[in-house]
Amino acid sequence: MKSAPTEVDRPAFYALRPGGWRDLVTVLHPPYTAWNLATVALGAAVAPTLHAWRLGATMGAFLLAVGVSAHALDELHGRPLQTELATRTLVVLATIGLAGAVAIGVVTAIVVSPLLIPLIVFGGLFVPAYNLELAGGRFHNDFWLAVGWGGFSAFTGYFVNALTVRPAGLLVSAACCFFLLAQRRLSTPVRELRRRTVEVSGQQRLSDGTVIELTRERLVAPLDGALSVLWIAFVLLATGLVVFRLSG
């Protein structure tokens, strides 16, 4: 008899039970979407002048581009989150999300500066290039993930407010690249354990003679534990810096 699904059988620590509205929540990858928006905010926080409405518009664009479009395209490719969303629904979400993000970018460029146009073009091309694995998957790797959703997100948040390039913006953008790489180092093995591993066997022997049986649950716990607190810390850090800048 097949055993009942356990917590570790879920495709991600934030994945809800499949079906209905829960699939829409799950496909947004809430912790990682929040992480991405916090990255935008961190970049904006080090700009010489922080414009609240520009930050809001930029975060709205990234919410649509990453939270909705990129994640919908990701679910189309192999159903990693095991949702029951129809293919047509995912295509519509991806299209509307990306179109909405580009529209926000265009309006912002008209109101603020045409200097933003290269960022809009890069973002509009990167979403399908990465998530649809175009060009033979050349852009679907850890490097481009870190650049696209780490460095680019932070730099856009900075540049929309600064309209110039200074060391602070570049340094924060580089730091956000490395934060994304650190997240990837944790999420890659835990995804393999949750989604592709059917059995784990072995023992861990400590110096005092204690023997610990290795299980999926034991291997998953520290990885998911780190991810589940890191995204909260990142969001709190970004929120604190933005509040500090806006109240100063």
C-alpha positions in Angstrom: 0.0 0.0 0.0 1.3 3.4 -0.9 2.0 5.6 2.1 0.2 8.9 2.5 2.1 12.0 1.3 4.2 13.7 3.9 5.4 17.3 4.2 8.6 16.5 2.4 6.6 15.2 -0.6 5.5 18.7 -1.4 7.5 20.2 -4.3 8.5 23.2 -2.1 8.2 24.3 1.5 5.7 27.0 0.5 3.7 24.8 -1.9 0.0 24.4 -0.9 -2.2 21.4 -1.6 -2.9 21.2 -5.3 -6.2 22.6 -6.7 -8.2 25.8 -7.1 -7.0 29.1 -5.7 -4.2 27.3 -3.9 -2.4 26.7 -7.2 -2.4 30.4 -8.1 -0.7 31.1 -4.7 1.8 28.3 -5.1 2.8 29.3 -8.7 3.7 32.8 -7.5 6.5 31.3 -5.4 5.6 33.8 -2.6 8.9 33.8 -0.7 11.0 34.1 -3.8 8.8 36.8 -5.3 9.1 38.7 -2.1 12.8 38.2 -2.2 13.0 39.7 -5.7 10.9 42.7 -4.7 13.2 43.2 -1.7 16.1 43.2 -4.0 14.6 46.0 -6.1 14.0 48.0 -2.8 17.6 47.5 -1.7 18.8 49.0 -4.9 16.5 51.9 -4.6 17.5 52.5 -0.9 21.1 53.4 -1.9 20.1 55.9 -4.6 21.0 59.5 -3.9 17.3 60.4 -3.9 14.5 57.8 -3.2 11.2 58.6 -5.0 8.5 56.5 -3.5 6.3 56.4 -6.6 9.2 55.3 -8.8 10.0 52.5 -6.3 6.3 51.5 -6.3 6.2 51.4 -10.1 9.4 49.4 -10.3 8.2 46.9 -7.8 4.9 46.6 -9.6 6.7 45.8 -12.8 8.9 43.2 -11.2 5.9 41.6 -9.4 4.3 41.1 -12.8 7.5 40.1 -14.7 8.9 37.7 -12.1 6.1 36.9 -9.7 3.6 36.2 -12.4 5.1 35.9 -15.9 8.4 34.1 -15.1 6.9 31.8 -12.6 4.0 30.9 -14.9 6.5 30.1 -17.7 8.5 28.0 -15.2 5.4 25.9 -14.3 4.7 25.4 -18.0 8.1 23.7 -18.2 7.6 20.3 -16.6 5.1 21.3 -13.9 7.8 21.5 -11.1 5.2 22.7 -8.5 2.7 20.0 -9.5 -0.2 22.5 -9.9 -3.4 21.6 -11.7 -3.5 25.0 -13.6 -4.5 24.6 -17.2 -1.8 25.3 -19.8 -4.0 28.0 -21.2 -4.2 29.7 -17.8 -0.4 29.6 -17.4 0.1 31.1 -20.9 -2.4 33.9 -20.2 -0.7 34.6 -16.8 2.7 34.7 -18.5 1.5 37.0 -21.3 -0.4 39.4 -19.2 2.3 39.6 -16.6 5.1 40.4 -19.0 2.9 42.8 -21.0 1.9 44.6 -17.9 5.5 44.9 -16.7 6.6 46.3 -20.0 3.7 48.7 -20.0 4.7 50.0 -16.6 8.3 50.4 -17.8 7.3 52.3 -20.9 5.1 54.7 -18.9 7.9 55.3 -16.4 10.4 55.9 -19.1 8.1 58.5 -20.7 7.5 60.3 -17.3 11.0 59.9 -15.9 13.7 59.4 -18.6 14.3 57.5 -21.8 17.5 56.3 -20.1 15.3 53.5 -18.7 14.6 52.0 -22.1 17.6 49.6 -22.2 16.5 48.2 -18.8 13.0 47.6 -20.1 14.3 45.9 -23.2 16.6 43.7 -21.2 13.9 42.7 -18.7 11.4 42.0 -21.5 13.8 39.7 -23.3 15.3 38.0 -20.3 12.0 36.6 -18.9 11.3 34.3 -22.0 15.0 33.7 -22.6 15.6 32.3 -19.1 12.3 30.6 -18.4 11.7 29.1 -21.9 15.4 28.1 -22.1 15.8 29.8 -25.5 19.1 29.7 -27.4 19.5 26.1 -26.3 19.2 26.9 -22.6 22.3 29.2 -22.8 20.7 31.7 -20.5 19.2 29.1 -18.1 22.0 28.7 -15.5 23.0 30.0 -12.1 25.1 32.8 -13.5 22.2 34.4 -15.5 19.8 33.7 -12.6 22.0 35.7 -10.3 22.5 38.5 -12.9 18.9 38.6 -14.0 16.9 38.3 -10.8 19.7 39.5 -8.4 21.9 42.2 -9.9 19.5 43.4 -12.6 16.6 43.8 -10.1 18.8 45.7 -7.6 20.4 47.9 -10.3 17.0 48.7 -11.8 15.6 49.8 -8.4 18.7 52.0 -8.0 18.8 53.5 -11.5 15.1 54.3 -11.8 15.7 56.6 -8.8 19.3 57.8 -9.5 19.4 58.0 -13.3 23.2 57.8 -12.9 25.7 55.1 -12.1 27.6 55.3 -8.9 29.6 52.8 -6.8 26.9 52.3 -4.2 24.4 51.0 -6.8 27.0 48.7 -8.4 28.1 47.3 -5.1 24.6 46.6 -3.9 23.7 45.0 -7.2 26.8 42.8 -7.0 25.9 41.8 -3.5 22.4 40.8 -4.6 23.9 38.6 -7.3 25.8 36.7 -4.6 22.7 36.5 -2.4 20.9 34.8 -5.3 23.8 32.4 -5.7 23.6 31.5 -2.0 19.9 30.9 -2.3 20.6 28.7 -5.3 23.1 26.7 -3.4 20.4 25.9 -0.9 17.4 25.5 -3.2 19.0 23.2 -5.8 19.7 20.3 -3.5 16.4 20.6 -1.7 14.5 20.6 -5.0 16.3 17.4 -5.9 15.4 15.8 -2.6 11.7 16.9 -2.7 11.0 16.4 -6.4 13.3 13.6 -7.7 14.4 11.5 -4.8 12.4 8.4 -3.9 14.7 7.0 -1.2 17.6 8.0 1.0 19.7 5.5 2.9 22.8 5.7 5.0 24.1 6.6 8.4 26.0 9.5 10.0 28.4 8.3 12.7 29.5 11.0 15.2 32.8 11.0 17.1 31.1 9.9 20.3 29.7 6.8 18.6 26.2 8.1 18.0 24.6 6.8 14.8 22.1 9.0 13.0 19.9 7.5 10.3 19.8 9.6 7.2 16.4 10.3 5.7 14.9 12.8 3.2 13.3 14.7 6.1 16.7 15.1 7.9 18.5 16.3 4.8 15.7 18.6 3.7 15.2 20.3 7.1 18.3 22.5 7.4 18.1 23.6 3.7 14.5 24.6 3.9 15.0 26.0 7.3 17.7 28.4 6.0 15.6 29.4 3.0 12.5 30.0 5.0 14.3 32.5 7.3 16.6 34.1 4.7 13.7 35.5 2.6 12.1 37.0 5.7 15.4 38.6 6.8 15.9 39.9 3.3 12.5 41.5 3.1 12.8 43.0 6.6 16.2 44.4 5.7 14.9 46.1 2.5 11.8 47.4 4.3 13.8 48.9 7.1 16.2 50.7 4.7 13.4 52.1 2.6 11.5 53.3 5.7 14.7 54.9 6.9 15.3 56.7 3.6 11.7 57.9 3.3 11.5 59.1 6.9 14.8 60.9 6.8 
